[in-house]
Amino acid sequence: MVNLLFFSVEGVRCAIPIDVVRSVSRMIQITSGREGSGNETGTINFNGTVIPVYSMRMFFGFPERPPSLSDVLIIACDGKESVALWVDEIINVKNGPEISTMGNEVVPGLHITIDGQVVIHDLNSFLGYRDYGVLHETISRVLPAREAEMNDKGILLPKSEIYPEKVREILAIRAGQMAGSNVEAEEGVPIEILTFRLMYQEYAIEMEYIREVMIHDEITPVPGTPEYIAGICAVRGEIISLVDLRILFTLPEKGLTDLNRVIVLTDGTITFGILADYITDIGSITPEQVFPPGMTSSPVMHEYVKGMLGDSIIMLDANKILSDPAMVVDDA
């Protein structure tokens, strides 16, 4: 099975391996594309680095439209430069079929399954292709019935949203925040989160601090480190420490656990991974949805908890976790 991030584009259900996803962001202001950029829609400044944006609507042959406040950017990296995929919404994260069972490869790097799901299994090959006519025809056959309003120029309009100057202002504010500028945020700004399962408990952590999620191949133990440091591993040429939250939080044993996912956290200076059984979802919340945590069963856990989402999801404070020097192993 492959762990996939599912998203939609004009009613078409799509997926991409979670291992290549670095982050998920609200839509921000997109600048003009670079000269000779091919399929690029434009660029954004992602934490100080200018990266290309690709509209999945363009690849699928849908009419263009301006960005909507509810649109999403998937920041992904498949071994080369990072890119942003402009999509309509995130659906969930779950296991999908192996690549070999996904059906025909319609264009390089992309399969369409028997039930009409579009799976991008090789991002570089897909983005580097140039003739998407066959893909447009295939998508049109699997596309479910949909209703859309178009303006007099044939451009698909965002659903239930006018595109006034205010929307452009908000997108510009978001762009400044992503680039790291001191821009005042608008009220009620959503928080992007990733939720994961550990020992039958679900946790949430802010996407702002997540660099990537990967399946670890090998952990090297480090003698003389605290028990909650599971070891170190190499991630894209960088040696990072791995934290086992079960031991750090002194969680009671509750049956088998896989711990086969590494969530790489970073604040731009400190980077390390935390182990998880599996990723359960990616989505947005508002600050008002985070309730005071009360007392947890572990005093150590309480130190790193920001609050609760509903009755069962524990919201971790990534900033406090990253600011604790005890989480990092000196690779020297």
C-alpha positions as CSV (number, residue, x, y, z in Angstrom):
1,M,0.0,0.0,0.0
2,V,1.1,3.6,-0.7
3,N,0.3,6.5,1.7
4,L,-1.5,9.1,-0.4
5,L,-2.6,12.7,0.1
6,F,-6.0,13.0,-1.6
7,F,-7.2,16.3,-3.1
8,S,-9.8,17.4,-5.7
9,V,-9.8,19.6,-8.8
10,E,-13.2,20.6,-10.2
11,G,-14.8,17.4,-8.9
12,V,-12.0,15.0,-9.9
13,R,-10.5,13.1,-7.0
14,C,-6.7,13.0,-7.2
15,A,-3.8,11.8,-5.1
16,I,-0.1,12.2,-4.6
17,P,2.3,10.2,-2.4
18,I,2.6,11.8,1.0
19,D,6.3,11.2,1.0
20,V,6.9,14.0,-1.6
21,V,4.6,16.5,0.2
22,R,6.5,19.1,2.2
23,S,3.6,21.3,3.3
24,V,0.0,22.3,2.6
25,S,-0.9,26.0,2.5
26,R,-3.8,28.2,2.0
27,M,-3.9,30.0,-1.4
28,I,-1.7,33.1,-1.5
29,Q,-0.9,35.7,-4.1
30,I,0.8,34.2,-7.2
31,T,3.3,36.3,-9.1
32,S,3.8,36.1,-12.9
33,G,5.6,33.1,-14.3
34,R,9.3,33.0,-15.2
35,E,10.2,33.5,-18.9
36,G,10.5,30.1,-20.7
37,S,8.9,28.4,-17.7
38,G,6.8,26.0,-19.8
39,N,3.8,24.8,-17.8
40,E,4.2,27.1,-14.8
41,T,1.3,29.3,-13.7
42,G,3.5,31.6,-11.7
43,T,5.7,31.6,-8.6
44,I,5.4,32.1,-4.9
45,N,7.9,32.8,-2.1
46,F,7.9,29.8,0.1
47,N,9.9,30.6,3.3
48,G,12.4,32.7,1.5
49,T,12.7,30.5,-1.6
50,V,11.0,31.3,-4.9
51,I,9.3,28.2,-6.3
52,P,7.1,27.5,-9.3
53,V,3.3,27.1,-9.1
54,Y,1.5,24.6,-11.3
55,S,-2.3,24.8,-11.7
56,M,-3.7,21.3,-11.8
57,R,-6.7,22.8,-13.6
58,M,-4.5,23.7,-16.5
59,F,-3.1,20.1,-16.7
60,F,-6.6,18.7,-16.7
61,G,-7.9,21.0,-19.4
62,F,-10.3,23.0,-17.3
63,P,-11.0,26.7,-18.0
64,E,-8.8,29.0,-16.1
65,R,-10.1,31.1,-13.2
66,P,-8.5,33.5,-10.6
67,P,-7.4,32.0,-7.3
68,S,-10.1,31.6,-4.6
69,L,-9.5,32.1,-0.9
70,S,-10.6,28.5,-0.3
71,D,-8.0,27.0,-2.8
72,V,-5.0,25.1,-1.5
73,L,-1.3,24.9,-2.5
74,I,0.4,21.6,-2.0
75,I,4.2,22.2,-1.6
76,A,6.0,19.1,-2.9
77,C,9.5,17.9,-3.7
78,D,10.4,14.8,-5.6
79,G,14.2,14.9,-5.5
80,K,14.7,18.2,-7.4
81,E,13.3,21.7,-6.6
82,S,10.2,22.2,-4.6
83,V,7.0,23.1,-6.5
84,A,3.5,24.2,-5.5
85,L,0.5,22.4,-6.9
86,W,-2.6,24.6,-7.0
87,V,-5.7,22.5,-6.2
88,D,-9.3,23.1,-5.0
89,E,-9.2,21.3,-1.7
90,I,-7.6,18.7,0.4
91,I,-9.7,15.6,1.1
92,N,-7.7,13.3,3.4
93,V,-4.6,11.2,3.9
94,K,-4.9,7.4,3.6
95,N,-3.4,4.3,2.1
96,G,-4.0,3.6,-1.6
97,P,-3.1,0.8,-4.0
98,E,0.4,0.0,-5.2
99,I,1.5,1.8,-8.3
100,S,1.6,-1.5,-10.3
101,T,-2.2,-2.0,-9.7
102,M,-3.3,1.5,-10.5
103,G,-4.3,1.0,-14.1
104,N,-3.0,2.7,-17.2
105,E,-0.3,5.4,-17.2
106,V,-2.2,8.0,-19.2
107,V,0.8,10.4,-19.4
108,P,4.2,9.9,-17.8
109,G,4.0,9.9,-14.1
110,L,0.2,9.7,-13.9
111,H,-2.2,6.8,-13.6
112,I,-6.0,6.9,-13.6
113,T,-7.6,4.0,-11.6
114,I,-10.6,2.0,-12.7
115,D,-12.8,4.1,-10.5
116,G,-11.6,7.3,-12.0
117,Q,-9.1,8.5,-9.4
118,V,-6.1,10.4,-10.7
119,V,-2.8,9.4,-9.0
120,I,0.4,11.3,-9.7
121,H,3.1,8.8,-8.8
122,D,6.1,10.5,-10.4
123,L,5.9,14.3,-10.0
124,N,9.0,15.1,-12.1
125,S,7.9,13.1,-15.0
126,F,4.4,14.5,-14.9
127,L,5.4,18.1,-14.7
128,G,8.0,17.7,-17.4
129,Y,5.6,16.4,-20.0
130,R,4.3,18.7,-22.6
131,D,1.4,17.1,-24.6
132,Y,-1.6,16.7,-22.2
133,G,-4.2,16.2,-24.9
134,V,-4.7,12.6,-24.1
135,L,-5.1,13.5,-20.4
136,H,-7.7,16.1,-21.2
137,E,-9.8,13.6,-23.1
138,T,-9.5,11.0,-20.4
139,I,-10.4,13.4,-17.6
140,S,-13.5,14.6,-19.6
141,R,-14.7,11.0,-19.6
142,V,-14.3,10.3,-15.9
143,L,-15.4,13.8,-14.8
144,P,-18.6,13.6,-12.7
145,A,-21.5,15.9,-13.5
146,R,-20.8,19.4,-12.2
147,E,-22.3,22.8,-12.4
148,A,-20.1,25.9,-12.9
149,E,-20.6,29.5,-13.7
150,M,-18.5,31.2,-16.3
151,N,-18.0,34.8,-17.1
152,D,-18.4,36.3,-20.6
153,K,-14.8,35.3,-21.4
154,G,-15.4,31.6,-20.7
155,I,-13.3,31.7,-17.5
156,L,-14.6,29.5,-14.7
157,L,-15.5,31.5,-11.7
158,P,-14.7,30.4,-8.1
159,K,-17.7,28.8,-6.5
160,S,-19.8,31.0,-4.2
161,E,-17.2,33.7,-4.3
162,I,-16.8,37.1,-6.0
163,Y,-13.2,38.1,-6.8
164,P,-13.1,41.7,-5.4
165,E,-10.1,43.8,-4.5
166,K,-10.5,42.5,-0.9
167,V,-9.7,39.0,-1.9
168,R,-6.4,40.1,-3.7
169,E,-5.5,42.0,-0.5
170,I,-5.9,38.9,1.7
171,L,-3.9,36.8,-0.8
172,A,-1.1,39.4,-0.6
173,I,-1.2,39.3,3.2
174,R,-0.9,35.5,3.1
175,A,2.0,35.7,0.7
176,G,3.9,38.1,3.0
177,Q,3.3,35.7,5.9
178,M,4.6,32.7,3.9
179,A,7.7,34.7,2.8
180,G,8.4,35.6,6.4
181,S,7.5,39.3,6.2
182,N,6.1,41.2,9.2
183,V,2.7,41.6,7.7
184,E,-0.3,42.0,9.9
185,A,-2.6,39.0,9.7
186,E,-6.3,39.2,9.0
187,E,-8.7,38.2,11.7
188,G,-9.8,34.6,11.9
189,V,-6.8,33.2,9.9
190,P,-7.1,29.4,9.7
191,I,-4.3,27.2,10.9
192,E,-3.1,24.3,8.7
193,I,-2.6,21.2,10.7
194,L,-1.5,17.6,10.2
195,T,-3.0,14.9,12.4
196,F,-1.3,11.6,13.2
197,R,-1.9,8.4,15.2
198,L,0.4,7.2,17.9
199,M,-0.5,4.4,20.3
200,Y,-4.3,4.7,19.4
201,Q,-4.3,8.4,20.3
202,E,-4.6,11.1,17.7
203,Y,-2.4,14.2,17.7
204,A,-2.3,17.4,15.7
205,I,0.6,19.6,14.8
206,E,0.8,22.8,12.8
207,M,1.9,22.4,9.2
208,E,3.9,25.6,9.5
209,Y,6.6,23.5,11.3
210,I,6.4,20.4,9.2
211,R,9.1,20.1,6.5
212,E,8.0,16.7,5.2
213,V,6.6,13.3,6.1
214,M,8.5,10.1,5.1
215,I,8.6,6.4,5.7
216,H,11.9,5.7,7.5
217,D,14.1,2.9,6.2
218,E,16.7,2.6,9.0
219,I,17.3,4.2,12.4
220,T,20.9,4.2,13.8
221,P,20.9,4.1,17.6
222,V,23.2,6.6,19.4
223,P,24.8,5.5,22.7
224,G,24.6,7.9,25.6
225,T,21.4,9.8,24.4
226,P,18.2,10.0,26.4
227,E,15.9,7.0,26.1
228,Y,13.3,9.0,24.1
229,I,15.8,9.6,21.3
230,A,15.2,6.6,19.1
231,G,18.3,7.3,17.1
232,I,19.3,9.3,14.0
233,C,18.6,8.9,10.3
234,A,19.6,10.5,7.0
235,V,17.0,12.7,5.3
236,R,18.1,14.1,1.9
237,G,21.7,14.1,3.0
238,E,21.0,15.6,6.4
239,I,21.4,13.7,9.7
240,I,18.5,14.3,12.1
241,S,17.6,12.9,15.5
242,L,14.3,11.0,15.9
243,V,12.1,11.5,19.0
244,D,9.9,8.7,20.2
245,L,7.0,10.6,21.9
246,R,5.7,7.4,23.5
247,I,8.8,7.4,25.7
248,L,9.0,11.1,26.1
249,F,5.4,11.3,27.2
250,T,5.7,8.1,29.3
251,L,2.6,6.7,27.5
252,P,1.4,3.3,28.6
253,E,1.8,0.4,26.2
254,K,-1.5,-0.3,24.3
255,G,-0.7,-3.2,21.9
256,L,1.3,-3.1,18.7
257,T,2.6,0.1,17.2
258,D,4.4,0.6,13.8
259,L,6.3,3.9,14.2
260,N,7.1,3.7,10.5
261,R,6.4,7.4,9.7
262,V,8.8,10.2,10.4
263,I,7.3,13.7,10.6
264,V,10.2,16.1,10.1
265,L,9.9,19.3,12.1
266,T,11.8,22.5,11.6
267,D,11.8,26.1,12.5
268,G,14.5,27.0,10.0
269,T,17.3,26.5,12.5
270,I,16.5,23.3,14.4
271,T,15.4,20.1,12.6
272,F,14.5,16.7,13.9
273,G,11.9,14.0,13.4
274,I,9.1,12.6,15.5
275,L,7.9,9.0,15.0
276,A,4.2,8.2,14.3
277,D,2.2,5.1,13.4
278,Y,0.5,6.7,10.5
279,I,-0.8,10.1,9.2
280,T,-4.6,10.5,9.5
281,D,-5.4,13.8,7.9
282,I,-4.4,17.3,6.7
283,G,-6.7,20.2,7.1
284,S,-7.4,23.6,8.6
285,I,-8.8,24.8,11.9
286,T,-9.4,28.3,13.5
287,P,-7.7,29.3,16.8
288,E,-11.1,29.3,18.4
289,Q,-11.3,25.5,17.9
290,V,-8.3,24.9,20.2
291,F,-9.6,24.4,23.8
292,P,-7.4,24.5,26.9
293,P,-5.8,21.2,27.5
294,G,-6.6,20.7,31.2
295,M,-4.3,18.1,32.9
296,T,-2.9,15.3,30.9
297,S,-1.9,11.9,32.3
298,S,1.7,12.8,31.8
299,P,3.3,16.0,33.3
300,V,5.9,15.9,30.5
301,M,3.3,15.7,27.8
302,H,1.4,18.7,29.4
303,E,4.5,20.8,28.8
304,Y,4.3,20.3,25.1
305,V,0.5,20.4,24.6
306,K,-1.2,23.5,23.2
307,G,-4.8,22.3,23.6
308,M,-7.5,20.0,22.5
309,L,-9.4,19.7,19.2
310,G,-12.8,18.4,20.1
311,D,-12.8,15.6,22.7
312,S,-10.1,13.4,21.5
313,I,-7.3,15.1,19.4
314,I,-4.4,16.5,21.3
315,M,-2.9,19.6,19.7
316,L,0.9,19.7,20.3
317,D,2.9,22.9,20.6
318,A,5.5,22.5,17.8
319,N,7.2,25.7,18.8
320,K,7.9,24.5,22.3
321,I,9.0,21.1,21.1
322,L,11.5,22.7,18.6
323,S,12.8,25.1,21.2
324,D,13.8,22.3,23.5
325,P,17.6,21.6,22.9
326,A,17.2,18.1,24.4
327,M,15.4,17.0,21.2
328,V,18.5,17.3,19.1
329,V,21.5,15.0,18.9
330,D,24.8,16.5,18.0
331,D,25.8,14.6,14.8
332,A,29.5,15.1,15.7
